[in-house]
Amino acid sequence: MKHYVMLFLMSAAVFGGALAAFAEVDNAALVEQAVLIRRESEGDFTASPPTGPANAAAPQLVTLATVIELSDFPSWSTRLDDKTKKYLSQKALEIIEKGYDLIKITGHTDSEGSYVDNKRLSLKRADAVAKYLISRGIDKKRVRVYGEAYNKPRRDNKSDEGRSANRRVVIEIE
């Protein structure tokens, strides 16, 4: 299985201490900020300086949520391979250590088969990951499981590669 980790970042000045503010942030601003961070990490400091009052402090970046994506489930499968279990065990330790409040686990499928069957399968995939994380010490009261079926494809379902990418579980940690 392939594993993807991405961090959602936003300015502390915009954040203002309210998690609800995250939903109101312009996605373009997040993308722009991520591009600036990537450029700076590569030594490219040609990005424009922040705008605003000259005496304003530079905004600080705050990690709001970590998203872990487990993809390439075999068709109609909920099985977690050994490599994925090892990866999830490491993530479970991090979650426990950092004391995250909420773990939202969402299963996804490709578009093969009926919606009802895919909805059931997506829930089973998410549940398999949830059960494994709980078995590694995650408090089950903090875990929420959802199934999206094929409602939110990451890639086009017309090719084998696209369908494979869409068979996934996304874990959001806040």
FIKOLZA-1660 file (N, C-alpha, C; in steps of 0.1 Angstrom, whole numbers, plus 5000, padded with zeros to 4 digits):
% residues 174
   i   px   py   pz ch aa at
   1 5008 4988 5000  A  M  N
   1 5000 5000 5000  A  M CA
   1 5009 5012 5000  A  M  C
   2 5004 5023 4994  A  K  N
   2 5011 5036 4994  A  K CA
   2 5005 5044 5005  A  K  C
   3 5014 5052 5011  A  H  N
   3 5010 5060 5023  A  H CA
   3 5013 5074 5019  A  H  C
   4 5004 5083 5022  A  Y  N
   4 5006 5097 5019  A  Y CA
   4 5003 5105 5032  A  Y  C
   5 5011 5114 5036  A  V  N
   5 5009 5123 5047  A  V CA
   5 5009 5137 5043  A  V  C
   6 4999 5145 5047  A  M  N
   6 4999 5159 5043  A  M CA
   6 4995 5167 5055  A  M  C
   7 5000 5179 5057  A  L  N
   7 4996 5187 5068  A  L CA
   7 4988 5199 5063  A  L  C
   8 4977 5201 5070  A  F  N
   8 4969 5213 5067  A  F CA
   8 4974 5224 5076  A  F  C
   9 4979 5235 5070  A  L  N
   9 4985 5246 5077  A  L CA
   9 4977 5259 5075  A  L  C
  10 4977 5267 5085  A  M  N
  10 4971 5280 5083  A  M CA
  10 4977 5290 5093  A  M  C
  11 4976 5303 5090  A  S  N
  11 4982 5313 5098  A  S CA
  11 4975 5314 5111  A  S  C
  12 4983 5316 5122  A  A  N
  12 4978 5317 5135  A  A CA
  12 4970 5330 5136  A  A  C
  13 4974 5340 5128  A  A  N
  13 4967 5353 5128  A  A CA
  13 4953 5351 5123  A  A  C
  14 4951 5343 5113  A  V  N
  14 4938 5340 5108  A  V CA
  14 4930 5331 5117  A  V  C
  15 4938 5321 5123  A  F  N
  15 4932 5311 5131  A  F CA
  15 4924 5317 5142  A  F  C
  16 4930 5326 5150  A  G  N
  16 4923 5333 5161  A  G CA
  16 4918 5323 5172  A  G  C
  17 4923 5312 5173  A  G  N
  17 4920 5303 5184  A  G CA
  17 4907 5295 5182  A  G  C
  18 4900 5297 5171  A  A  N
  18 4887 5290 5169  A  A CA
  18 4888 5280 5157  A  A  C
  19 4886 5267 5160  A  L  N
  19 4887 5257 5150  A  L CA
  19 4876 5259 5139  A  L  C
  20 4865 5265 5142  A  A  N
  20 4855 5268 5132  A  A CA
  20 4860 5277 5121  A  A  C
  21 4870 5285 5124  A  A  N
  21 4875 5295 5115  A  A CA
  21 4882 5287 5103  A  A  C
  22 4886 5275 5106  A  F  N
  22 4893 5267 5095  A  F CA
  22 4884 5265 5083  A  F  C
  23 4871 5263 5085  A  A  N
  23 4862 5261 5074  A  A CA
  23 4860 5273 5065  A  A  C
  24 4863 5285 5071  A  E  N
  24 4861 5297 5064  A  E CA
  24 4873 5302 5056  A  E  C
  25 4884 5295 5058  A  V  N
  25 4897 5299 5051  A  V CA
  25 4896 5296 5036  A  V  C
  26 4901 5304 5028  A  D  N
  26 4902 5302 5014  A  D CA
  26 4912 5292 5010  A  D  C
  27 4908 5281 5003  A  N  N
  27 4917 5270 5000  A  N CA
  27 4929 5276 4992  A  N  C
  28 4927 5286 4984  A  A  N
  28 4938 5291 4976  A  A CA
  28 4949 5297 4985  A  A  C
  29 4945 5303 4996  A  A  N
  29 4955 5308 5006  A  A CA
  29 4963 5297 5012  A  A  C
  30 4956 5285 5015  A  L  N
  30 4964 5274 5020  A  L CA
  30 4974 5268 5010  A  L  C
  31 4969 5267 4997  A  V  N
  31 4978 5263 4987  A  V CA
  31 4990 5272 4985  A  V  C
  32 4987 5285 4985  A  E  N
  32 4998 5295 4983  A  E CA
  32 5008 5294 4995  A  E  C
  33 5003 5292 5007  A  Q  N
  33 5012 5291 5018  A  Q CA
  33 5020 5278 5017  A  Q  C
  34 5014 5267 5013  A  A  N
  34 5021 5254 5012  A  A CA
  34 5032 5256 5001  A  A  C
  35 5029 5263 4990  A  V  N
  35 5039 5265 4980  A  V CA
  35 5051 5273 4985  A  V  C
  36 5048 5284 4993  A  L  N
  36 5058 5292 4999  A  L CA
  36 5067 5284 5008  A  L  C
  37 5061 5275 5016  A  I  N
  37 5068 5267 5026  A  I CA
  37 5077 5257 5018  A  I  C
  38 5072 5251 5007  A  R  N
  38 5080 5242 4999  A  R CA
  38 5092 5250 4993  A  R  C
  39 5090 5262 4987  A  R  N
  39 5100 5269 4981  A  R CA
  39 5111 5273 4991  A  R  C
  40 5107 5277 5003  A  E  N
  40 5117 5280 5014  A  E CA
  40 5125 5268 5018  A  E  C
  41 5118 5257 5019  A  S  N
  41 5125 5244 5023  A  S CA
  41 5135 5240 5012  A  S  C
  42 5133 5244 5000  A  E  N
  42 5142 5241 4989  A  E CA
  42 5152 5253 4987  A  E  C
  43 5152 5263 4996  A  G  N
  43 5162 5274 4995  A  G CA
  43 5158 5285 4986  A  G  C
  44 5146 5285 4981  A  D  N
  44 5141 5295 4972  A  D CA
  44 5134 5306 4980  A  D  C
  45 5141 5317 4983  A  F  N
  45 5135 5327 4991  A  F CA
  45 5130 5339 4982  A  F  C
  46 5127 5337 4970  A  T  N
  46 5122 5347 4961  A  T CA
  46 5107 5350 4962  A  T  C
  47 5101 5343 4971  A  A  N
  47 5086 5346 4973  A  A CA
  47 5084 5360 4979  A  A  C
  48 5073 5366 4976  A  S  N
  48 5069 5379 4980  A  S CA
  48 5068 5379 4996  A  S  C
  49 5073 5390 5002  A  P  N
  49 5071 5390 5017  A  P CA
  49 5056 5392 5020  A  P  C
  50 5052 5389 5033  A  P  N
  50 5038 5390 5036  A  P CA
  50 5034 5405 5036  A  P  C
  51 5022 5407 5032  A  T  N
  51 5016 5420 5031  A  T CA
  51 5010 5424 5044  A  T  C
  52 5007 5437 5047  A  G  N
  52 5001 5441 5059  A  G CA
  52 5009 5452 5065  A  G  C
  53 5005 5456 5077  A  P  N
  53 5012 5467 5084  A  P CA
  53 5026 5464 5086  A  P  C
  54 5035 5474 5084  A  A  N
  54 5049 5472 5085  A  A CA
  54 5054 5466 5099  A  A  C
  55 5047 5470 5109  A  N  N
  55 5051 5466 5123  A  N CA
  55 5043 5453 5127  A  N  C
  56 5036 5447 5118  A  A  N
  56 5028 5435 5122  A  A CA
  56 5038 5423 5122  A  A  C
  57 5036 5414 5132  A  A  N
  57 5044 5402 5134  A  A CA
  57 5041 5393 5122  A  A  C
  58 5051 5385 5118  A  A  N
  58 5049 5375 5107  A  A CA
  58 5040 5365 5113  A  A  C
  59 5030 5360 5105  A  P  N
  59 5021 5350 5110  A  P CA
  59 5028 5337 5113  A  P  C
  60 5024 5330 5123  A  Q  N
  60 5030 5317 5127  A  Q CA
  60 5021 5306 5120  A  Q  C
  61 5027 5295 5117  A  L  N
  61 5020 5284 5111  A  L CA
  61 5016 5275 5123  A  L  C
  62 5003 5270 5122  A  V  N
  62 4998 5261 5132  A  V CA
  62 4993 5249 5125  A  V  C
  63 4997 5237 5129  A  T  N
  63 4992 5225 5124  A  T CA
  63 4978 5222 5129  A  T  C
  64 4968 5222 5120  A  L  N
  64 4954 5219 5125  A  L CA
  64 4951 5205 5124  A  L  C
  65 4955 5198 5114  A  A  N
  65 4951 5184 5113  A  A CA
  65 4962 5177 5104  A  A  C
  66 4964 5164 5107  A  T  N
  66 4973 5156 5099  A  T CA
  66 4963 5146 5091  A  T  C
  67 4966 5145 5079  A  V  N
  67 4958 5135 5071  A  V CA
  67 4967 5124 5066  A  V  C
  68 4963 5112 5069  A  I  N
  68 4971 5100 5065  A  I CA
  68 4962 5093 5055  A  I  C
  69 4968 5089 5043  A  E  N
  69 4960 5082 5033  A  E CA
  69 4966 5069 5030  A  E  C
  70 4958 5058 5032  A  L  N
  70 4962 5045 5029  A  L CA
  70 4955 5041 5016  A  L  C
  71 4963 5038 5005  A  S  N
  71 4956 5036 4993  A  S CA
  71 4960 5022 4987  A  S  C
  72 4954 5019 4976  A  D  N
  72 4957 5007 4968  A  D CA
  72 4952 4994 4975  A  D  C
  73 4940 4995 4981  A  F  N
  73 4934 4983 4986  A  F CA
  73 4931 4974 4974  A  F  C
  74 4933 4961 4975  A  P  N
  74 4928 4953 4964  A  P CA
  74 4913 4954 4962  A  P  C
  75 4908 4952 4950  A  S  N
  75 4894 4954 4947  A  S CA
  75 4886 4945 4957  A  S  C
  76 4875 4951 4963  A  W  N
  76 4866 4945 4972  A  W CA
  76 4872 4939 4985  A  W  C
  77 4884 4945 4989  A  S  N
  77 4891 4940 5000  A  S CA
  77 4891 4950 5011  A  S  C
  78 4892 4945 5024  A  T  N
  78 4893 4954 5036  A  T CA
  78 4906 4950 5043  A  T  C
  79 4914 4941 5038  A  R  N
  79 4925 4935 5044  A  R CA
  79 4937 4945 5045  A  R  C
  80 4943 4946 5057  A  L  N
  80 4954 4954 5060  A  L CA
  80 4967 4945 5059  A  L  C
  81 4976 4949 5050  A  D  N
  81 4988 4941 5049  A  D CA
  81 4998 4944 5060  A  D  C
  82 5008 4936 5061  A  D  N
  82 5017 4937 5072  A  D CA
  82 5024 4951 5072  A  D  C
  83 5028 4956 5061  A  K  N
  83 5034 4969 5059  A  K CA
  83 5025 4980 5065  A  K  C
  84 5013 4979 5061  A  T  N
  84 5003 4989 5066  A  T CA
  84 5001 4988 5081  A  T  C
  85 5000 4976 5086  A  K  N
  85 4999 4975 5100  A  K CA
  85 5011 4981 5108  A  K  C
  86 5023 4978 5103  A  K  N
  86 5035 4984 5109  A  K CA
  86 5034 4999 5109  A  K  C
  87 5030 5005 5097  A  Y  N
  87 5028 5019 5096  A  Y CA
  87 5018 5025 5106  A  Y  C
  88 5006 5018 5106  A  L  N
  88 4996 5022 5115  A  L CA
  88 5000 5021 5130  A  L  C
  89 5008 5011 5133  A  S  N
  89 5013 5010 5147  A  S CA
  89 5022 5022 5151  A  S  C
  90 5030 5026 5142  A  Q  N
  90 5038 5038 5144  A  Q CA
  90 5030 5051 5146  A  Q  C
  91 5019 5052 5137  A  K  N
  91 5010 5063 5138  A  K CA
  91 5002 5063 5151  A  K  C
  92 4998 5051 5155  A  A  N
  92 4991 5050 5168  A  A CA
  92 4999 5055 5180  A  A  C
  93 5012 5052 5180  A  L  N
  93 5021 5057 5190  A  L CA
  93 5022 5072 5190  A  L  C
  94 5023 5078 5178  A  E  N
  94 5023 5092 5177  A  E CA
  94 5010 5099 5182  A  E  C
  95 4999 5093 5178  A  I  N
  95 4986 5098 5182  A  I CA
  95 4985 5098 5197  A  I  C
  96 4989 5087 5203  A  I  N
  96 4988 5086 5218  A  I CA
  96 4998 5096 5224  A  I  C
  97 5010 5097 5219  A  E  N
  97 5020 5106 5225  A  E CA
  97 5016 5120 5224  A  E  C
  98 5010 5124 5213  A  K  N
  98 5006 5138 5211  A  K CA
  98 4993 5142 5216  A  K  C
  99 4985 5132 5220  A  G  N
  99 4972 5134 5227  A  G CA
  99 4962 5140 5218  A  G  C
 100 4961 5136 5205  A  Y  N
 100 4951 5142 5196  A  Y CA
 100 4937 5138 5202  A  Y  C
 101 4927 5147 5199  A  D  N
 101 4914 5146 5204  A  D CA
 101 4905 5137 5195  A  D  C
 102 4906 5138 5182  A  L  N
 102 4897 5132 5173  A  L CA
 102 4905 5125 5162  A  L  C
 103 4900 5113 5159  A  I  N
 103 4906 5105 5148  A  I CA
 103 4894 5102 5139  A  I  C
 104 4893 5108 5127  A  K  N
 104 4882 5106 5118  A  K CA
 104 4887 5097 5107  A  K  C
 105 4881 5085 5105  A  I  N
 105 4886 5075 5095  A  I CA
 105 4875 5074 5085  A  I  C
 106 4878 5076 5072  A  T  N
 106 4868 5076 5061  A  T CA
 106 4873 5066 5050  A  T  C
 107 4865 5056 5048  A  G  N
 107 4867 5047 5037  A  G CA
 107 4862 5051 5024  A  G  C
 108 4869 5048 5013  A  H  N
 108 4865 5051 4999  A  H CA
 108 4866 5039 4990  A  H  C
 109 4859 5039 4979  A  T  N
 109 4860 5028 4970  A  T CA
 109 4861 5033 4956  A  T  C
 110 4863 5024 4946  A  D  N
 110 4862 5028 4932  A  D CA
 110 4847 5027 4928  A  D  C
 111 4844 5029 4916  A  S  N
 111 4830 5029 4912  A  S CA
 111 4824 5016 4906  A  S  C
 112 4832 5005 4908  A  E  N
 112 4827 4992 4903  A  E CA
 112 4817 4987 4913  A  E  C
 113 4806 4982 4908  A  G  N
 113 4795 4976 4916  A  G CA
 113 4785 4987 4920  A  G  C
 114 4775 4982 4928  A  S  N
 114 4764 4991 4932  A  S CA
 114 4768 5001 4943  A  S  C
 115 4761 5011 4944  A  Y  N
 115 4764 5021 4955  A  Y CA
 115 4762 5015 4969  A  Y  C
 116 4752 5007 4971  A  V  N
 116 4750 5001 4984  A  V CA
 116 4761 4992 4988  A  V  C
 117 4766 4984 4978  A  D  N
 117 4777 4975 4981  A  D CA
 117 4790 4983 4984  A  D  C
 118 4792 4994 4977  A  N  N
 118 4804 5002 4979  A  N CA
 118 4803 5010 4992  A  N  C
 119 4791 5014 4995  A  K  N
 119 4789 5021 5008  A  K CA
 119 4793 5012 5020  A  K  C
 120 4788 5000 5019  A  R  N
 120 4791 4990 5029  A  R CA
 120 4806 4987 5030  A  R  C
 121 4812 4985 5018  A  L  N
 121 4827 4982 5017  A  L CA
 121 4835 4994 5023  A  L  C
 122 4831 5006 5019  A  S  N
 122 4839 5018 5024  A  S CA
 122 4839 5018 5039  A  S  C
 123 4827 5015 5045  A  L  N
 123 4826 5015 5060  A  L CA
 123 4834 5004 5066  A  L  C
 124 4834 4992 5059  A  K  N
 124 4842 4981 5064  A  K CA
 124 4857 4984 5063  A  K  C
 125 4862 4991 5053  A  R  N
 125 4876 4995 5052  A  R CA
 125 4880 5004 5063  A  R  C
 126 4871 5014 5066  A  A  N
 126 4874 5024 5076  A  A CA
 126 4873 5017 5090  A  A  C
 127 4864 5008 5092  A  D  N
 127 4863 5000 5104  A  D CA
 127 4875 4991 5107  A  D  C
 128 4880 4985 5096  A  A  N
 128 4892 4977 5098  A  A CA
 128 4904 4985 5103  A  A  C
 129 4906 4997 5097  A  V  N
 129 4916 5006 5102  A  V CA
 129 4914 5011 5116  A  V  C
 130 4901 5014 5119  A  A  N
 130 4898 5019 5133  A  A CA
 130 4900 5008 5143  A  A  C
 131 4896 4996 5140  A  K  N
 131 4898 4984 5149  A  K CA
 131 4913 4982 5152  A  K  C
 132 4921 4983 5141  A  Y  N
 132 4935 4981 5143  A  Y CA
 132 4941 4992 5152  A  Y  C
 133 4938 5005 5149  A  L  N
 133 4943 5016 5158  A  L CA
 133 4938 5014 5172  A  L  C
 134 4926 5010 5174  A  I  N
 134 4921 5008 5188  A  I CA
 134 4929 4996 5195  A  I  C
 135 4932 4986 5187  A  S  N
 135 4940 4975 5192  A  S CA
 135 4954 4979 5196  A  S  C
 136 4958 4990 5191  A  R  N
 136 4972 4996 5194  A  R CA
 136 4971 5006 5205  A  R  C
 137 4960 5008 5211  A  G  N
 137 4959 5017 5223  A  G CA
 137 4951 5030 5221  A  G  C
 138 4946 5032 5209  A  I  N
 138 4939 5045 5207  A  I CA
 138 4925 5043 5214  A  I  C
 139 4921 5054 5221  A  D  N
 139 4908 5054 5228  A  D CA
 139 4897 5054 5218  A  D  C
 140 4888 5044 5219  A  K  N
 140 4878 5042 5209  A  K CA
 140 4868 5054 5209  A  K  C
 141 4867 5061 5220  A  K  N
 141 4858 5072 5221  A  K CA
 141 4862 5084 5212  A  K  C
 142 4875 5084 5208  A  R  N
 142 4880 5094 5200  A  R CA
 142 4879 5091 5185  A  R  C
 143 4875 5079 5182  A  V  N
 143 4875 5075 5168  A  V CA
 143 4861 5076 5162  A  V  C
 144 4860 5082 5150  A  R  N
 144 4848 5083 5142  A  R CA
 144 4850 5076 5129  A  R  C
 145 4841 5068 5124  A  V  N
 145 4842 5060 5112  A  V CA
 145 4831 5064 5102  A  V  C
 146 4836 5066 5089  A  Y  N
 146 4826 5071 5079  A  Y CA
 146 4829 5063 5066  A  Y  C
 147 4819 5061 5058  A  G  N
 147 4821 5055 5045  A  G CA
 147 4816 5064 5034  A  G  C
 148 4824 5067 5024  A  E  N
 148 4820 5076 5013  A  E CA
 148 4817 5069 5001  A  E  C
 149 4818 5055 5000  A  A  N
 149 4816 5048 4988  A  A CA
 149 4825 5054 4977  A  A  C
 150 4819 5057 4965  A  Y  N
 150 4827 5063 4954  A  Y CA
 150 4823 5078 4952  A  Y  C
 151 4818 5084 4963  A  N  N
 151 4814 5098 4962  A  N CA
 151 4825 5108 4960  A  N  C
 152 4837 5105 4965  A  K  N
 152 4848 5115 4964  A  K CA
 152 4860 5108 4958  A  K  C
 153 4860 5105 4945  A  P  N
 153 4872 5099 4939  A  P CA
 153 4884 5108 4939  A  P  C
 154 4895 5103 4941  A  R  N
 154 4908 5110 4940  A  R CA
 154 4912 5111 4925  A  R  C
 155 4909 5100 4918  A  R  N
 155 4913 5099 4904  A  R CA
 155 4901 5094 4896  A  R  C
 156 4903 5095 4882  A  D  N
 156 4892 5090 4873  A  D CA
 156 4891 5075 4875  A  D  C
 157 4878 5070 4875  A  N  N
 157 4876 5055 4877  A  N CA
 157 4876 5048 4863  A  N  C
 158 4880 5054 4853  A  K  N
 158 4880 5048 4839  A  K CA
 158 4892 5039 4837  A  K  C
 159 4903 5040 4845  A  S  N
 159 4915 5032 4843  A  S CA
 159 4917 5024 4856  A  S  C
 160 4925 5013 4854  A  D  N
 160 4929 5005 4866  A  D CA
 160 4936 5013 4876  A  D  C
 161 4945 5022 4872  A  E  N
 161 4953 5030 4881  A  E CA
 161 4944 5039 4889  A  E  C
 162 4935 5045 4882  A  G  N
 162 4925 5054 4889  A  G CA
 162 4917 5047 4899  A  G  C
 163 4912 5036 4895  A  R  N
 163 4903 5028 4904  A  R CA
 163 4911 5024 4916  A  R  C
 164 4924 5020 4914  A  S  N
 164 4933 5016 4925  A  S CA
 164 4935 5027 4935  A  S  C
 165 4937 5039 4929  A  A  N
 165 4940 5051 4938  A  A CA
 165 4927 5055 4946  A  A  C
 166 4916 5052 4941  A  N  N
 166 4903 5055 4947  A  N CA
 166 4899 5045 4959  A  N  C
 167 4905 5034 4959  A  R  N
 167 4903 5024 4969  A  R CA
 167 4912 5027 4981  A  R  C
 168 4907 5035 4990  A  R  N
 168 4916 5041 5001  A  R CA
 168 4909 5043 5014  A  R  C
 169 4916 5046 5024  A  V  N
 169 4911 5050 5037  A  V CA
 169 4919 5063 5040  A  V  C
 170 4912 5073 5045  A  V  N
 170 4918 5086 5049  A  V CA
 170 4916 5087 5064  A  V  C
 171 4927 5090 5071  A  I  N
 171 4926 5092 5085  A  I CA
 171 4930 5107 5088  A  I  C
 172 4920 5114 5094  A  E  N
 172 4922 5128 5098  A  E CA
 172 4924 5129 5113  A  E  C
 173 4935 5134 5117  A  I  N
 173 4939 5135 5131  A  I CA
 173 4939 5149 5136  A  I  C
 174 4931 5152 5146  A  E  N
 174 4930 5166 5150  A  E CA
 174 4933 5167 5165  A  E  C
% end
